[in-house]
Amino acid sequence: MGEWKCKKCGYTVKEETPPEECPFCKEKCEFVDVTCYIPDCGKTGSDNRLA
C-alpha cells in the first residue's frame, strides 16, 4: 500500500493508487508518492524527506 500526498492541500491518503479527487479539498489534484520504500528512512509509512 502506498502513501500519497495531495500537492494542493497536503492531505495524505494510504491506498494502492492515488484517488482522482482529493478527499479533503475535493479537487482533482496531483498526488505525490511519499511512501517510505527504502531502509534509509528508518521506518514504515511516509518518508519525511519527500513531504
C-alpha positions in Angstrom: 0.0 0.0 0.0 1.3 3.4 -0.9 1.1 6.8 0.9 0.0 9.7 -1.3 0.2 13.4 -0.6 -2.0 16.0 -2.3 0.2 18.7 -3.9 -2.5 21.3 -3.4 -3.5 20.9 0.3 -1.0 18.4 1.7 -3.7 15.8 2.7 -2.2 12.3 2.9 -4.1 9.0 2.0 -3.0 5.4 2.2 -4.1 3.5 -0.8 -2.8 1.3 -3.6 -3.2 4.1 -6.1 -3.9 7.8 -5.6 -7.5 8.9 -5.8 -8.7 11.0 -8.7 -10.2 13.6 -6.3 -8.7 14.6 -3.0 -11.0 13.5 -0.2 -10.1 16.7 1.8 -10.1 19.6 -0.6 -12.5 17.9 -3.1 -10.4 18.9 -6.1 -8.7 16.9 -8.9 -5.2 17.3 -7.6 -1.8 15.7 -8.4 -0.7 13.3 -5.7 3.0 12.6 -4.8 4.1 9.2 -3.6 5.7 9.8 -0.2 5.8 6.1 0.7 8.9 5.0 2.7 10.2 2.2 0.5 13.9 2.3 1.3 15.5 1.2 4.5 17.3 4.5 4.7 14.2 6.4 6.0 14.3 4.2 9.2 10.6 3.4 9.5 7.5 2.4 7.6 5.0 4.9 6.5 5.8 8.3 4.9 9.4 9.5 4.1 9.6 12.9 5.7 12.3 13.9 3.2 9.6 13.7 0.4 7.0 15.7 2.3 
